[in-house]
Amino acid sequence: MLPSRAGPILPAMYVVARMGSAVLGTVTDTGRGGLLFLNILRTLPAIPKSLRLILHQMFVIGNGSIPLVIITSVFTGAVATVQAKYQFQDYVPIRFLGTVVAKSVVIELGPVLTALVVGARVGSSIAAELGTMKVTEQIDALEMMAIDPVRYLAMPRFLAACMMLPMLTIFSDSIAILGGYAVATLGLDVPSKTFTDGLRFLFDSHDVYGGLIKAFVFGALIAVSGCVNGFHARGGAAGVGEAAMRAVVTASLLILVSNFLLGAVIFQVIFGA
């Protein structure tokens, strides 16, 4: 009787232990991220000394992400246009096609998809770079030379990501709308004037500002996630790979969760008042 009773219990205990470990890891990572964010804020007065490092990281993040942003944005605008045209059949006048594409891209698709693709590239890169420095004791060497790793490594990446994500989002929005325009006029037989009139119809600058606020926060989350996982990497090459993977997963989840919270605050409280 004992083996038969222990059979279902052991897998259940394993599942509970795994869930407890996941929850504990999430709480730990959240605490580490909050502490790192506060330490980054503490180093902001040293921005003039780190200006060269910040500009370098801006170039790395922005220039290296442009091909991904272009490909993602073109097909985002194209898919949004095709889906909107399909949904409009016999229900909504086609003159609203440009309006729907522009608003969906500027408010939601542009900031979120740009953050996801840039976060996958930049977050993993930051975590791998800092993780390699951690396991090879280069960060310990910086501390021995009285160089603050947060100021030298984390703060430039944080500020660069916060500044470049809104810029990449503006670029992404433009490319996505152009992609939607091309598909609408060349593939769906929508008159050019009809689509462009729809872009101007019901245009609200608050939509653009809200998307850029989202992008700024997404950039901060990507940088903090990459830095936290990089600073706490251990175990050699395997640990660096795990840190990069955790940075991408964490950043993606934080982007999706914060997107809902930011949408509620920005468009319901700030601009909805």
N, C-alpha and C positions, 0 to 999 in steps of 0.2 A: 504493500500500500504506500509506503513512503516514497519509493521512486516515482510512482505514478503521480503523487501529489507534487513532488519537487519538480517534475518536468515542466508544467506551465509556469511555475513560480520563478524559475531561474531566468527565462527570457524576459518576463515582466520586470524583474529586478534589474536586468541589463538595460532595458529600455528606460526605466526610471533613472538609472545612473547616468545614462547618456544624456537624457534631458536635463538632469541636474547639472552635469558638466557643461552643457551648452549654455544654460542660463547663467551659471557662474562665470563662464568665459565672456558672455555678453556684458555682464555687469562690470567685470574687470576691464574689458576694452573700453567701455564707456567712461569709467573713471580715469583710465590712462589718457583717453582723448581729451577729457575735460581739463585735466592737469596740464597736458601739453598745450592746449589752447591758451590757458592762463599764462603759461611760461612764454608763449609766443607774444602775447600782449605785453608782457614785461619787457621784452627785448625791442619793442617798436621804437623807442628813442634812439636806438643804434642804426636806424634806417640809412642815414647818410654814410656811415662807414660800410654798409653792406649794399650800396647802390649797384656796384658792378656785379655782384652775385645775383641780385634781383633781376637786373636786365638780362643776364645770361639765362636765368631760369625762364624768364618770359619768352625769350627766343626759342628755347628748347621746347617749352610747352606749346607755344603758338605755332611756330613754323612746322614742327613735326606732326601736329595734329591736323593741319589744313587738308591733306589728301583724304583722310578719314571723314572729316566734316563735309567735304564736297560730295563724296560718294553717298554718304548717309542722307545729306540734305536733298540732293536731287531726287532720290527715290522716295524720300518722305513726302516731298511736295507732289510727286507724281501719283503716289498711292492715295494721298489725301484727296486729290482731284478726281481720280477715277472712282473712289468710294463715294464721294459727295455727289458726283454726277449720277451714279447708280441709285443712291437714296432719293435724289430729287425727282426721279421719274414719276410724272403725273401727280406730284404732290406740291413741289416747291418750284417757283419760277427760276429758270436757269440764270437769271441776272444776279441771284444771290450766291452763285458758285464762288466767285472771287472773294466775297465777304467771308464765307465759311472757311475757305482755304487759308486766307490771311489770318483770321482770328485763331484758328486751331493751331497754325504753325507758330504764331508769335506768342500765344499764351502758354501752350502746352508742348507741342511736338518739338519745336526748335530747342527750347532750354533743356528739356528732359533728355531727348535722344542725343543731343550734343554732349551733355554731361555724362551720359552712360558710355558713349564711345571714347570720349576724352578721358573719363575716369578709368576705364579699363586700361588704356595705354599709359596714362600719366601715373595713376595710382600704383600699378604694378612696377613701373620704372622707378618711382621714388622708393618703394618698399625694397626692391631688389638692390638698388644702389646703397641705401642706408643699411640694409641688412648685411650686405657684403662688408661694408665698413665695420659693422658691429662684430661679426664673427671673426674678422681678421684683426680686431683690436685697434683699428684706426681711430674709432671714436674715443677709446680710452687714451690713445696718444694725444688727441686734441685736448682732453681734459688735463692731461699731465703738463701740457704747454699753456695751461690757463686760458684756453679758447673754449667758450661756451658752445657746445654742440647745437643747442637750440637756436642761438643767434646765428651761427655760421651755417647750419645745415637746414633747420626747419623753417625759420622765419623767411628766408628768401623764397623758398618753394611755396610757402603759404601765401605770401603777398602776390607772387607771380601767378599762382592759380586763381586767386580772387580777382585779379585784374584781367587775365586772359580769357576766362570763361565768358564774361559778358561780351568781350570783343568777338570771340568765336561764335557766340550765339547770334550776334547781329549779322555776321557773315553767313551763318547757317540759315537764318530766317530769309535773307535775301536770295540765297541759292535755292532754297526750297520753294519760295514763291515763283521764282523764274522757272524752276522745273515744273511746277503746277501749271504755269502759264503756257509753257511749251506743249505739255500734254493736252491741255484743254483746247488750244487753237489748232494744233497739228494732228492730234489723234482723236479728239471728240467732236470736232466741227463746231466748237464754240467760237463765236465772233470775238476778235481781239478786243473791240470796244466794250463788249458785254462783260468780259472778264475784268478788264481794267476799271470799268465803272463799279463793278462789285467790290474791287479792292478799296476804292474810296468811300463806298457806301458804309455807313456805320463805323467808320474808322475812329478809334479812340486811342489817344496817346497813352492812356493808363494801361492799356494792354501791353504796349511795348515796355513801359516802366516796370510793370509787374513781372514780365518775363526776364528782364535784366536783373531785378532783385533776386529772383530765383537762381539765376546763373551765378550771381555773386556768392550766394550761400552754398550752392553746389560746389563751387571751386574751393571754398573753405573746407567742406566736408571731404573732398577728394584728397586735398593736401594733408589734412590731419590724419585721415585713415592711412595713407601711405607712410607718413612719418612715424606714427605710433607702431605700426607693424614692423617697420624697418628697425626702429630703435630697440625693439624687444625680440628681434630674431635671434635664434640660437640653434646650434646643432649642425653647423657647417653648411654645405651646399643644399642639403635637404631642407634645412631650416629657412634658408633664404627663399627657396621655391615656395615653401608653405607660407611665408610672410607675404610674398607677392600675391599668392592666391587669396589669402585672407583679406588683403588690402582691396582687391577688386570686388570680392563678395560684399565686404562691409560697406564700401563706397556705394555700390549699386543699391543695396538695401536702404542705406541712409538717404540716397537721392529719392527713391520712390516714396519712402515714408515722409520725408520732409516736404516733398512736392505737394502731398495732400494738405499738410499743416500750413505750408506757405500759401497755397491756393485759398484756403479758408480765411487766413488772416489778411492777405493782400486784397483779394477781390470781394470779401464779405465785410471786412472791418475797415480797412484803410480807404480803399477806393469805392467801397459799396456804401459808405456812410453818406 
